[in-house]
Amino acid sequence: MRVQQVSPMNADPGAAKASRVQRRAEPSRRRQEPAPVAPFVDPLYAAQAGWEVWLGGRLPAEEIAARRDARLRATIEFARAYSPYYRALYRELPPTDEVVIEQLPVVHKRGLMQHFDEVVTDPAVTRAGVARFVADPRRIGRPFLGRYAVWSSSGTCGEPGYFVQDGRALAVYDALELLRFRAVNAAAGAATVWAPHRFALVAAIDGHFAGIATLRRLVLLYPWLAATTRAFSLLQPVAALVAELNAYRPSVLATYPTAAEMLADEQEAGRLRLALNEIWTGGECLPRPVRARLARVFGCAVRSAYGASEFLSIGWECTHGRLHLNADWVVLEPVDARNRPVPPGVPSHTVLLTNLVNRVQPLIRYALGDSVTLDRDACPCGCALPSMTVEGRHDDVLVYARADGAAVKLLPLVLCTVMEDEAGVNDFQLVQPDDRVLRVRLGRAERGCARRVLHALRAHLDTQGLGHVRVAVERIGPQRDPRSGKLRRVQVLRGTA
């Protein structure tokens, strides 16, 4: 199957087509045979994945493209055979060997979640079953139905996501992490890669998010990691987090850029006392000034990675600071607002993701939402995998003063976690007009949850020593930026009180 650019079709299925897909898919669902399923842990496939990942990072561009195309054909064929949703969606398209990727309709999170039971290729996997599973935090990192990982994602566009990963996908993600992201340090000697580290993940850890779920899965599989691997909640007061990190003394810190910058404040003030070898960031943009500050304050290397619940290891950073796309395992199509491809060097409106390894929940031309710019030139590191820059999210950090005058930073990912997991809402916007008020804007469908939202935010602010900050629910819904058209879920509006 050809993957190079051709005259594209602006093929968003739309509401009418989605309705036809549902009507077609439901009868097929009752007759659906389960797809072949890889075990949750398959040592043989893990070894094979490791070899293919290692080899793929050393191949020329032409061979990388050939492997990508073969995996893309297999992914489409599998979805047509075992997913009632995709079978109906692709019914009028040419055979797989004749179709080009731009002919395939674009899919979105909302539609895939609405038709979840028809999208998945294993009839035992249902949205109701997944929802029950993720409602129990004791199951974080444990296998769903004994053979799948389940990750939940934020409802950035008003729709939360559930993403089910099979054993083959997990093996590839683990290999990409170990053999591409971590092995970059091989230039400093093999001992750097394999040396024992004390690893700290600072994140939202009370939900089935990809980061904490992956960490706990690995600790369950390899119990010896528990001695040198620990997760810390970002939702707790900063003083408590600092005390826990000081007691643990990690050598590698993985967190969001905004959280890393907050910890840099604590390190500069002398309250945090870490001697780090590396900082790993993800989940948000890492601006160059922030990277430089982190490197200066902590005196260590700072590296960034790009991933999502839809595909855990999309990109990794080489020694030249370029973010390389794992193009042999995932397809990213930078497109404009009409889903037409944009050339290298031009920022995209969004990016379409195709997961080439996960079979249980196919994602083919899935609108991810990030703005990606492919680099025009080859990377000096010599790797033939394409490099890119990612814009991602640009929410604001809210800063309020405690009664004693100390500044308290409220990180956007933490606030979104409180809203989604504690208050149970996904279509919202938090706005800071001044130092005394936090305004809440709820979507039309969420306005009946105002009391629950007030309770969740009040509890979080109180734990941060901000009991004097008033929470006010406005009568308007979330507002997009009038110039960019983008929605910032957490925003500072100074001087508008």
NORBELSUL-V627049 format. One line per field, one symbol per residue. ss: DSSP state (H for helix, E for strand, C for the rest). phi: phi as a letter, one per 30 degrees, with the letter a starting at -180 (. if undefined). A space follows every 50 residues. Layout:
# NORBELSUL-V627049
ss=???
phi=???
This chain:
# NORBELSUL-V627049
ss=CCCCCCCCCCCECHHHHHHHHHHHHHHHHHHCCCCCCCCCCCHHHHHHHH HHHHHHCCCCHHHHHHHHHHHHHHHHHHHHHHCHHHHHHCCCCCCCCCCC HHHCCEECHHHHHHCHHHHCCCCCCCHHHHHHHHCCHHHCCCCECCCEEE EEECCCCCCCEEEEECHHHHHHHHHHHHHHHHHHHHHHCHHHHHCCCCEE EEECCCCCCHHHHHHHHHHHHCHHHHHCEEEEECCCCHHHHHHHHHHHCC CEEEECHHHHHHHHHHHHCCCCCCCCCEEEECCCCCCHHHHHHHHHHHCC EEEEEECCCCCCCCEEECCCCCEEECCCCEEEEEECCCCCECCCCCCCCE EEEEECCCCCCCCCCEECCCCEEECCCCCCCCCCCCEEEECCCCCCCEEE ECCCCCEEEECHHHHHHHHHHHCCCCCEEEEECCCCEEEEEECHHHHHHH HHHHHHHHHHHHHCCCCCCEEEECCCCCCCCCCCCCCCCEEECCCCC
phi=.dcddbddcdcdeiddddddedddddddddcdcddecddebbedddddde dddddddcddeddddddeddddeddddddddbcedddddcecddeedcdc ddddddcbeeddddceddddccdddbdddddddddcddceicddhibbcb bcbdcecibdbcbcccddddddedddddccdddeddddjedddcddbccb ccadbcbddedddddddddddbeddddbbbcbddddeeddddddddddhd cbccadedddddddeddddidcbcccdabcbaibdcdeddeddddddcib dbbcbbaaddadbdbbcddcidccddddbbcccdbddcicdcdejcddda bccbdcbdcdbdbbhcddjdcbbdddcddddjddddcabbdidbddddbb cdddjddbccdddddddddddddibbcabcbcdadcbbcbccdedcddce dddedddddddddcicddddcbdddcdecdddcdidccdbbcbdicd
